[in-house]
Amino acid sequence: MKILLHICCSNCALYPVKIIQSEEHDFTGFWFNPNIHPFEEYDSRLASLKRLSSEWKFDVFYMEEYTPEEYFRMFNMQENNALNNLNLPPSPDRCKSCYRLRLEKTAEQAQKQGFDAFSTTLLISPYQDFEQISTTGKELAEKYNVLFHLKDYRPHFRDDMALSKELGLYRQKYCGCIFSREERKRKKSKRTRGQTDI
């Protein structure tokens, strides 16, 4: 089967790529992640994937122009608006929209380029909503008349992260968007305050 594999980052790609290759599918990676903020983070993740694809010798179709407006447009917000209003939108709705944005672009490209199926490395992370990703993928498969290659890679997550560390890949500290970045900062700040209060 010929699969277009959406890749959210090099770390999450390791075991999906290994497994897809072991199953003897013909695949091409696909980079489209306008949710990642700020540009320096985007650039680090992109460079890490380019390094991995070069070392492991697999092809990736890059939509690498940095277009965060595509992400913010989903919430009727401009980037500077988002910076001043980090309490919105709620996490479940935000993530659902983000999955759809990236998976729809992948399904669209898969159809245009004659792939049999599309998939995503988001399926390996226990921090992502597996059921929502699955539902979205199946809906888009019907819309674009291309299969959604659904596989639960989550059992391999720990081994995947260990391999990432061994390979010295860039390892991000948050999901990617400005909201997840802020959430992490706030949680870290609370932990620090709690330690100070003891």
Wavefront OBJ file of the C-alpha trace (Angstrom):
o trace
v 0.000 0.000 0.000
v 1.185 3.504 -0.832
v 0.833 5.722 2.263
v 1.274 9.458 2.817
v 2.370 9.738 6.449
v 1.789 13.038 8.201
v 4.760 13.641 10.521
v 4.293 15.926 13.517
v 7.964 15.675 14.604
v 11.007 13.451 14.166
v 10.604 11.881 17.629
v 7.105 10.564 16.991
v 8.064 9.358 13.505
v 10.585 6.725 14.594
v 8.427 3.697 15.341
v 5.629 4.463 12.851
v 8.299 4.616 10.125
v 9.971 1.411 11.353
v 6.645 -0.441 11.509
v 5.359 0.804 8.150
v 8.650 -0.220 6.563
v 8.540 -3.645 8.250
v 5.058 -4.163 6.792
v 6.581 -3.379 3.371
v 4.342 -0.433 2.585
v 5.567 2.233 0.199
v 5.374 5.509 2.145
v 6.315 9.165 1.911
v 6.430 11.508 4.878
v 4.410 14.720 4.855
v 5.343 17.835 6.856
v 2.489 20.277 7.470
v 2.327 21.753 10.985
v 1.218 25.420 11.032
v 0.182 24.982 14.677
v 3.786 25.021 15.931
v 4.768 28.231 17.709
v 7.033 30.205 17.674
v 9.037 30.059 14.441
v 12.233 29.018 16.267
v 10.434 25.920 17.582
v 8.994 25.214 14.146
v 12.432 25.515 12.580
v 14.051 23.191 15.156
v 11.456 20.462 14.598
v 11.677 20.801 10.832
v 15.489 20.585 10.881
v 15.322 17.498 13.103
v 12.975 15.737 10.671
v 15.206 16.641 7.719
v 18.161 15.136 9.555
v 16.246 11.927 10.348
v 14.892 11.493 6.815
v 18.395 11.974 5.424
v 19.959 9.450 7.828
v 17.170 6.884 7.471
v 16.787 7.541 3.748
v 13.068 8.109 3.358
v 11.315 10.780 1.313
v 9.325 13.629 2.817
v 7.068 16.093 1.032
v 7.600 19.385 2.868
v 5.095 22.202 3.058
v 7.672 24.092 5.058
v 6.605 27.709 4.581
v 5.722 28.955 8.062
v 2.001 29.823 7.969
v 0.655 30.105 11.554
v -2.263 32.166 10.234
v -3.778 28.893 8.952
v -3.890 27.671 12.530
v -5.193 30.870 14.138
v -7.815 31.299 11.414
v -9.638 28.235 12.793
v -10.467 30.206 15.940
v -11.161 33.528 14.214
v -8.055 34.914 15.889
v -4.964 36.684 14.684
v -1.597 35.680 16.120
v -1.251 38.877 18.205
v -4.837 38.319 19.423
v -3.918 34.833 20.585
v -0.883 36.117 22.437
v -3.148 38.404 24.481
v -5.931 35.870 25.013
v -4.314 32.587 25.994
v -7.341 31.265 27.881
v -9.108 30.517 24.598
v -10.031 28.245 22.941
v -10.695 25.280 25.297
v -8.227 22.432 24.924
v -10.553 19.658 23.586
v -12.017 21.919 20.881
v -8.628 23.361 20.061
v -7.008 19.947 19.634
v -9.925 18.581 17.603
v -9.611 21.506 15.185
v -5.846 21.106 14.995
v -6.090 17.382 14.174
v -8.566 18.151 11.441
v -6.468 20.948 9.941
v -3.391 18.769 9.567
v -5.126 15.525 8.642
v -7.323 17.203 6.053
v -4.290 18.661 4.300
v -2.699 15.198 4.375
v -5.802 13.480 2.964
v -6.123 16.145 0.272
v -2.496 15.700 -0.788
v -2.826 11.904 -0.675
v -5.760 12.091 -3.071
v -4.024 14.573 -5.378
v -0.802 12.576 -5.539
v -2.371 9.150 -6.022
v -1.666 7.565 -2.633
v -3.799 4.640 -1.481
v -3.920 5.850 2.115
v -2.859 8.493 4.598
v -1.885 8.311 8.265
v -0.189 10.316 11.007
v 2.559 9.889 13.589
v 0.226 11.552 16.117
v -1.100 8.010 16.653
v 1.943 7.104 18.764
v 1.532 9.700 21.491
v -0.405 8.838 24.675
v -0.757 12.610 25.165
v -2.932 12.952 22.055
v -6.620 12.004 21.771
v -6.359 8.703 19.884
v -10.130 8.304 19.486
v -10.562 11.813 18.106
v -7.694 11.344 15.658
v -9.231 8.028 14.549
v -12.683 9.568 14.081
v -11.298 12.526 12.149
v -9.157 10.281 9.951
v -12.118 8.058 9.060
v -14.328 11.059 8.228
v -11.660 12.511 5.946
v -11.082 9.119 4.315
v -14.709 9.167 3.177
v -14.537 12.798 2.074
v -11.404 12.331 -0.042
v -11.973 8.707 -1.075
v -8.603 7.567 0.251
v -8.015 5.051 3.071
v -7.028 6.120 6.572
v -4.274 3.743 7.700
v -5.193 3.424 11.376
v -2.711 1.768 13.701
v -2.225 2.089 17.440
v 1.475 2.817 17.875
v 1.098 3.871 21.515
v 2.542 0.626 22.983
v 5.844 1.627 21.325
v 5.941 5.143 22.773
v 8.541 4.510 25.498
v 10.854 2.657 23.117
v 10.338 5.435 20.581
v 11.408 8.125 23.067
v 14.415 6.057 24.177
v 15.509 5.708 20.553
v 15.025 9.425 20.000
v 17.343 10.170 22.916
v 19.883 7.661 21.625
v 19.855 9.296 18.188
v 20.212 12.779 19.698
v 17.141 14.177 17.959
v 15.692 17.521 18.979
v 13.167 16.828 21.737
v 10.396 19.371 22.217
v 8.975 20.321 25.612
v 5.327 20.888 24.580
v 2.816 19.773 21.978
v 3.445 22.664 19.624
v 0.852 25.426 19.692
v 1.040 28.689 21.595
v -1.692 27.476 23.962
v 0.063 24.228 24.905
v 3.266 26.205 25.399
v 1.519 28.566 27.783
v -0.169 25.695 29.635
v 3.207 24.072 30.220
v 4.683 27.345 31.478
v 1.798 27.808 33.914
v 2.065 24.244 35.244
v 5.811 24.659 35.684
v 5.250 27.954 37.502
v 2.734 26.330 39.874
v 5.156 23.516 40.674
v 7.917 26.023 41.367
v 5.666 28.059 43.665
v 4.637 24.903 45.495
v 8.265 23.957 46.129
v 9.018 27.485 47.358
v 6.106 27.396 49.812
v 7.360 24.257 51.601
l 1 2 3 4 5 6 7 8 9 10 11 12 13 14 15 16 17 18 19 20 21 22 23 24 25 26 27 28 29 30 31 32 33 34 35 36 37 38 39 40 41 42 43 44 45 46 47 48 49 50 51 52 53 54 55 56 57 58 59 60 61 62 63 64 65 66 67 68 69 70 71 72 73 74 75 76 77 78 79 80 81 82 83 84 85 86 87 88 89 90 91 92 93 94 95 96 97 98 99 100 101 102 103 104 105 106 107 108 109 110 111 112 113 114 115 116 117 118 119 120 121 122 123 124 125 126 127 128 129 130 131 132 133 134 135 136 137 138 139 140 141 142 143 144 145 146 147 148 149 150 151 152 153 154 155 156 157 158 159 160 161 162 163 164 165 166 167 168 169 170 171 172 173 174 175 176 177 178 179 180 181 182 183 184 185 186 187 188 189 190 191 192 193 194 195 196 197 198
